[in-house]
Amino acid sequence: MVLGEFISMSSLYEAAPDATPKPMGWGTYATNPEIHFFLCSFVEMIDEVPDIQAFTSKVAELHRKGISPTGKYGFSVPTFLGRMAQYTTWTDSWEQFYINYVRTLMAVIEDAGGPDEEFRGLLETLIKKVVPRLLRPLETGGRQIQPRLVHGDLYAGNVSVHDVDFAPILYDATSIYAHNECRPQSTMPV
């Protein structure tokens, strides 16, 4: 889990170094293989929400510069929303990646809450009817989406403000290369 955080944050730092603490390293305690750590540079922050213009400009910069190294959707290592593994397998189309991502998420929900046939039916309708109608047109007829680096867990709890210049600071990434408007959810009880 910590390797995913380190590589996620390293990818963010490469794309937006002035908005991300610099990742320094990660590892496992020699005395306890169940305890892991991630180290990054210290950034003095204040508990404020960043200016909306500065924040959205920084996210746009991240999406402009964070281009998928493979040209595919996914990520090079597993990343986690809390303890929940995200779907990160490299996939050629946004439609297929999104379907696999949703299936992975829904499997976690079902594992936590038990089987639900109505839920499964709704999921299949979403996957077979709704997703193709909404996402397939984005990548057909000569149209393309270039997979972009997304933070993966971007919400008020993972954004702050630098104490000196009040610039936005992004942290606790769980990155994937996805459609630039994708926002994975971390609100799952796992």
BALOBA-1460 file (C-alpha; in Angstrom, 3 decimals):
// residues 190
<rec num="1" residu="m" x="0.000" y="0.000" z="0.000"/>
<rec num="2" residu="v" x="2.818" y="2.409" z="0.829"/>
<rec num="3" residu="l" x="4.619" y="1.865" z="-2.481"/>
<rec num="4" residu="g" x="1.447" y="3.018" z="-4.256"/>
<rec num="5" residu="e" x="1.368" y="6.181" z="-2.135"/>
<rec num="6" residu="f" x="5.051" y="6.857" z="-2.816"/>
<rec num="7" residu="i" x="4.721" y="6.432" z="-6.591"/>
<rec num="8" residu="s" x="1.425" y="8.376" z="-6.627"/>
<rec num="9" residu="m" x="2.971" y="11.292" z="-4.803"/>
<rec num="10" residu="s" x="6.140" y="11.077" z="-6.931"/>
<rec num="11" residu="s" x="3.979" y="11.312" z="-10.071"/>
<rec num="12" residu="l" x="2.114" y="14.319" z="-8.650"/>
<rec num="13" residu="y" x="5.380" y="15.955" z="-7.619"/>
<rec num="14" residu="e" x="6.805" y="15.486" z="-11.109"/>
<rec num="15" residu="a" x="3.743" y="17.158" z="-12.667"/>
<rec num="16" residu="a" x="3.193" y="19.890" z="-10.044"/>
<rec num="17" residu="p" x="6.243" y="20.208" z="-7.767"/>
<rec num="18" residu="d" x="5.157" y="23.513" z="-6.245"/>
<rec num="19" residu="a" x="1.841" y="22.040" z="-5.092"/>
<rec num="20" residu="t" x="3.001" y="18.740" z="-3.623"/>
<rec num="21" residu="p" x="5.373" y="17.775" z="-0.814"/>
<rec num="22" residu="k" x="8.464" y="16.087" z="-2.279"/>
<rec num="23" residu="p" x="8.387" y="12.301" z="-1.702"/>
<rec num="24" residu="m" x="11.589" y="11.113" z="-0.052"/>
<rec num="25" residu="g" x="11.139" y="7.376" z="0.516"/>
<rec num="26" residu="w" x="9.050" y="4.524" z="1.817"/>
<rec num="27" residu="g" x="9.655" y="1.204" z="3.506"/>
<rec num="28" residu="t" x="8.832" y="-1.336" z="6.174"/>
<rec num="29" residu="y" x="10.044" y="-1.420" z="9.772"/>
<rec num="30" residu="a" x="12.850" y="-3.939" z="10.190"/>
<rec num="31" residu="t" x="11.469" y="-4.922" z="13.592"/>
<rec num="32" residu="n" x="7.840" y="-5.267" z="12.474"/>
<rec num="33" residu="p" x="6.953" y="-6.212" z="8.883"/>
<rec num="34" residu="e" x="3.353" y="-5.118" z="9.495"/>
<rec num="35" residu="i" x="4.337" y="-1.456" z="9.937"/>
<rec num="36" residu="h" x="5.130" y="0.642" z="6.868"/>
<rec num="37" residu="f" x="6.147" y="4.260" z="6.378"/>
<rec num="38" residu="f" x="6.153" y="6.994" z="3.749"/>
<rec num="39" residu="l" x="8.352" y="10.069" z="4.058"/>
<rec num="40" residu="c" x="8.025" y="13.384" z="2.250"/>
<rec num="41" residu="s" x="9.337" y="16.889" z="2.704"/>
<rec num="42" residu="f" x="7.720" y="18.941" z="5.429"/>
<rec num="43" residu="v" x="5.415" y="21.707" z="4.229"/>
<rec num="44" residu="e" x="4.027" y="24.133" z="6.778"/>
<rec num="45" residu="m" x="0.305" y="24.434" z="6.077"/>
<rec num="46" residu="i" x="-2.657" y="26.178" z="7.612"/>
<rec num="47" residu="d" x="-6.066" y="24.590" z="7.973"/>
<rec num="48" residu="e" x="-7.802" y="26.530" z="5.210"/>
<rec num="49" residu="v" x="-9.454" y="25.756" z="1.906"/>
<rec num="50" residu="p" x="-7.356" y="27.098" z="-0.981"/>
<rec num="51" residu="d" x="-8.473" y="29.944" z="-3.206"/>
<rec num="52" residu="i" x="-10.704" y="28.375" z="-5.856"/>
<rec num="53" residu="q" x="-8.885" y="29.999" z="-8.794"/>
<rec num="54" residu="a" x="-5.453" y="28.935" z="-7.550"/>
<rec num="55" residu="f" x="-6.678" y="25.436" z="-6.730"/>
<rec num="56" residu="t" x="-8.416" y="24.778" z="-10.056"/>
<rec num="57" residu="s" x="-5.442" y="26.226" z="-11.946"/>
<rec num="58" residu="k" x="-3.145" y="23.807" z="-10.123"/>
<rec num="59" residu="v" x="-5.406" y="20.824" z="-10.869"/>
<rec num="60" residu="a" x="-5.566" y="21.901" z="-14.544"/>
<rec num="61" residu="e" x="-1.752" y="22.104" z="-14.601"/>
<rec num="62" residu="l" x="-1.558" y="18.604" z="-13.107"/>
<rec num="63" residu="h" x="-3.842" y="17.288" z="-15.852"/>
<rec num="64" residu="r" x="-1.899" y="19.099" z="-18.593"/>
<rec num="65" residu="k" x="1.490" y="17.795" z="-17.474"/>
<rec num="66" residu="g" x="0.555" y="14.380" z="-16.072"/>
<rec num="67" residu="i" x="0.289" y="12.361" z="-19.276"/>
<rec num="68" residu="s" x="0.063" y="8.570" z="-19.084"/>
<rec num="69" residu="p" x="3.491" y="7.035" z="-19.804"/>
<rec num="70" residu="t" x="1.841" y="4.101" z="-21.595"/>
<rec num="71" residu="g" x="-0.958" y="5.997" z="-23.343"/>
<rec num="72" residu="k" x="-3.364" y="3.768" z="-21.381"/>
<rec num="73" residu="y" x="-5.658" y="4.136" z="-18.379"/>
<rec num="74" residu="g" x="-4.477" y="2.686" z="-15.068"/>
<rec num="75" residu="f" x="-1.356" y="2.975" z="-12.957"/>
<rec num="76" residu="s" x="1.997" y="1.212" z="-12.652"/>
<rec num="77" residu="v" x="1.349" y="-0.137" z="-9.135"/>
<rec num="78" residu="p" x="-1.738" y="-0.756" z="-7.004"/>
<rec num="79" residu="t" x="-3.080" y="2.340" z="-5.257"/>
<rec num="80" residu="f" x="-5.536" y="2.421" z="-2.379"/>
<rec num="81" residu="l" x="-8.445" y="4.530" z="-1.183"/>
<rec num="82" residu="g" x="-7.853" y="3.888" z="2.495"/>
<rec num="83" residu="r" x="-7.536" y="0.096" z="2.626"/>
<rec num="84" residu="m" x="-9.546" y="-0.416" z="-0.564"/>
<rec num="85" residu="a" x="-7.459" y="-1.288" z="-3.615"/>
<rec num="86" residu="q" x="-8.377" y="0.714" z="-6.708"/>
<rec num="87" residu="y" x="-8.517" y="-0.889" z="-10.120"/>
<rec num="88" residu="t" x="-5.193" y="0.097" z="-11.729"/>
<rec num="89" residu="t" x="-4.593" y="-2.456" z="-14.518"/>
<rec num="90" residu="w" x="-3.496" y="-0.756" z="-17.742"/>
<rec num="91" residu="t" x="-6.506" y="-0.608" z="-20.082"/>
<rec num="92" residu="d" x="-6.808" y="0.734" z="-23.643"/>
<rec num="93" residu="s" x="-10.199" y="2.470" z="-23.492"/>
<rec num="94" residu="w" x="-11.750" y="4.804" z="-20.950"/>
<rec num="95" residu="e" x="-15.056" y="2.918" z="-21.220"/>
<rec num="96" residu="q" x="-13.465" y="-0.427" z="-20.344"/>
<rec num="97" residu="f" x="-11.302" y="1.039" z="-17.585"/>
<rec num="98" residu="y" x="-14.334" y="2.720" z="-16.017"/>
<rec num="99" residu="i" x="-16.380" y="-0.507" z="-16.178"/>
<rec num="100" residu="n" x="-13.569" y="-2.460" z="-14.512"/>
<rec num="101" residu="y" x="-13.138" y="0.284" z="-11.909"/>
<rec num="102" residu="v" x="-16.861" y="0.290" z="-11.068"/>
<rec num="103" residu="r" x="-16.973" y="-3.526" z="-10.905"/>
<rec num="104" residu="t" x="-14.032" y="-3.500" z="-8.476"/>
<rec num="105" residu="l" x="-15.699" y="-0.849" z="-6.317"/>
<rec num="106" residu="m" x="-19.035" y="-2.664" z="-6.322"/>
<rec num="107" residu="a" x="-17.362" y="-5.955" z="-5.331"/>
<rec num="108" residu="v" x="-15.991" y="-4.188" z="-2.247"/>
<rec num="109" residu="i" x="-19.447" y="-2.823" z="-1.427"/>
<rec num="110" residu="e" x="-20.992" y="-6.264" z="-1.793"/>
<rec num="111" residu="d" x="-18.260" y="-7.865" z="0.319"/>
<rec num="112" residu="a" x="-18.988" y="-5.354" z="3.086"/>
<rec num="113" residu="g" x="-22.784" y="-5.463" z="2.886"/>
<rec num="114" residu="g" x="-23.539" y="-8.933" z="1.574"/>
<rec num="115" residu="p" x="-25.076" y="-10.027" z="-1.736"/>
<rec num="116" residu="d" x="-27.951" y="-8.007" z="-3.151"/>
<rec num="117" residu="e" x="-29.621" y="-9.218" z="-6.370"/>
<rec num="118" residu="e" x="-31.384" y="-5.887" z="-6.998"/>
<rec num="119" residu="f" x="-28.064" y="-4.089" z="-6.619"/>
<rec num="120" residu="r" x="-26.385" y="-6.523" z="-9.040"/>
<rec num="121" residu="g" x="-29.164" y="-5.958" z="-11.564"/>
<rec num="122" residu="l" x="-28.783" y="-2.196" z="-11.348"/>
<rec num="123" residu="l" x="-25.023" y="-2.522" z="-11.721"/>
<rec num="124" residu="e" x="-25.414" y="-4.633" z="-14.863"/>
<rec num="125" residu="t" x="-27.854" y="-2.091" z="-16.337"/>
<rec num="126" residu="l" x="-25.371" y="0.674" z="-15.593"/>
<rec num="127" residu="i" x="-22.519" y="-1.257" z="-17.206"/>
<rec num="128" residu="k" x="-24.402" y="-2.560" z="-20.246"/>
<rec num="129" residu="k" x="-26.612" y="0.425" z="-21.067"/>
<rec num="130" residu="v" x="-25.599" y="3.652" z="-19.344"/>
<rec num="131" residu="v" x="-21.790" y="3.532" z="-19.499"/>
<rec num="132" residu="p" x="-21.562" y="2.701" z="-23.232"/>
<rec num="133" residu="r" x="-24.053" y="5.437" z="-24.097"/>
<rec num="134" residu="l" x="-22.156" y="8.048" z="-22.117"/>
<rec num="135" residu="l" x="-18.522" y="7.033" z="-22.512"/>
<rec num="136" residu="r" x="-18.175" y="5.265" z="-25.864"/>
<rec num="137" residu="p" x="-18.894" y="8.442" z="-27.888"/>
<rec num="138" residu="l" x="-15.869" y="10.074" z="-26.217"/>
<rec num="139" residu="e" x="-13.540" y="7.637" z="-28.007"/>
<rec num="140" residu="t" x="-15.266" y="6.937" z="-31.332"/>
<rec num="141" residu="g" x="-15.637" y="8.806" z="-34.600"/>
<rec num="142" residu="g" x="-12.054" y="10.046" z="-34.456"/>
<rec num="143" residu="r" x="-12.388" y="11.388" z="-30.901"/>
<rec num="144" residu="q" x="-9.782" y="10.505" z="-28.295"/>
<rec num="145" residu="i" x="-9.171" y="10.996" z="-24.626"/>
<rec num="146" residu="q" x="-5.582" y="11.191" z="-23.503"/>
<rec num="147" residu="p" x="-5.300" y="9.523" z="-20.087"/>
<rec num="148" residu="r" x="-4.193" y="12.079" z="-17.507"/>
<rec num="149" residu="l" x="-2.840" y="11.803" z="-14.000"/>
<rec num="150" residu="v" x="-5.604" y="12.344" z="-11.447"/>
<rec num="151" residu="h" x="-5.092" y="12.692" z="-7.717"/>
<rec num="152" residu="g" x="-7.583" y="9.919" z="-7.058"/>
<rec num="153" residu="d" x="-8.776" y="11.098" z="-3.652"/>
<rec num="154" residu="l" x="-9.077" y="14.833" z="-4.086"/>
<rec num="155" residu="y" x="-11.368" y="16.303" z="-1.434"/>
<rec num="156" residu="a" x="-11.050" y="18.948" z="1.276"/>
<rec num="157" residu="g" x="-9.222" y="16.514" z="3.580"/>
<rec num="158" residu="n" x="-6.339" y="16.073" z="1.112"/>
<rec num="159" residu="v" x="-5.835" y="19.712" z="0.155"/>
<rec num="160" residu="s" x="-4.518" y="22.554" z="2.245"/>
<rec num="161" residu="v" x="-2.817" y="25.934" z="1.948"/>
<rec num="162" residu="h" x="0.856" y="26.817" z="2.308"/>
<rec num="163" residu="d" x="1.304" y="29.031" z="5.377"/>
<rec num="164" residu="v" x="3.490" y="31.641" z="3.630"/>
<rec num="165" residu="d" x="2.133" y="32.188" z="0.117"/>
<rec num="166" residu="f" x="-1.309" y="30.564" z="0.624"/>
<rec num="167" residu="a" x="-0.739" y="28.371" z="-2.465"/>
<rec num="168" residu="p" x="-2.701" y="25.106" z="-2.682"/>
<rec num="169" residu="i" x="-0.947" y="21.960" z="-1.438"/>
<rec num="170" residu="l" x="-2.158" y="18.513" z="-2.589"/>
<rec num="171" residu="y" x="-1.265" y="15.385" z="-0.645"/>
<rec num="172" residu="d" x="-2.358" y="11.828" z="0.206"/>
<rec num="173" residu="a" x="-2.690" y="10.881" z="-3.461"/>
<rec num="174" residu="t" x="-3.994" y="7.572" z="-4.722"/>
<rec num="175" residu="s" x="-3.265" y="8.317" z="-8.332"/>
<rec num="176" residu="i" x="-4.451" y="6.740" z="-11.542"/>
<rec num="177" residu="y" x="-4.281" y="7.780" z="-15.176"/>
<rec num="178" residu="a" x="-7.891" y="8.379" z="-16.145"/>
<rec num="179" residu="h" x="-10.217" y="10.838" z="-17.830"/>
<rec num="180" residu="n" x="-9.183" y="14.211" z="-16.436"/>
<rec num="181" residu="e" x="-12.669" y="14.731" z="-14.989"/>
<rec num="182" residu="c" x="-12.676" y="11.406" z="-13.128"/>
<rec num="183" residu="r" x="-13.091" y="11.617" z="-9.381"/>
<rec num="184" residu="p" x="-12.741" y="8.279" z="-7.588"/>
<rec num="185" residu="q" x="-14.650" y="8.118" z="-4.337"/>
<rec num="186" residu="s" x="-13.144" y="7.534" z="-0.914"/>
<rec num="187" residu="t" x="-16.403" y="7.550" z="0.989"/>
<rec num="188" residu="m" x="-16.545" y="3.750" z="1.210"/>
<rec num="189" residu="p" x="-16.734" y="2.190" z="4.661"/>
<rec num="190" residu="v" x="-13.937" y="-0.386" z="4.493"/>
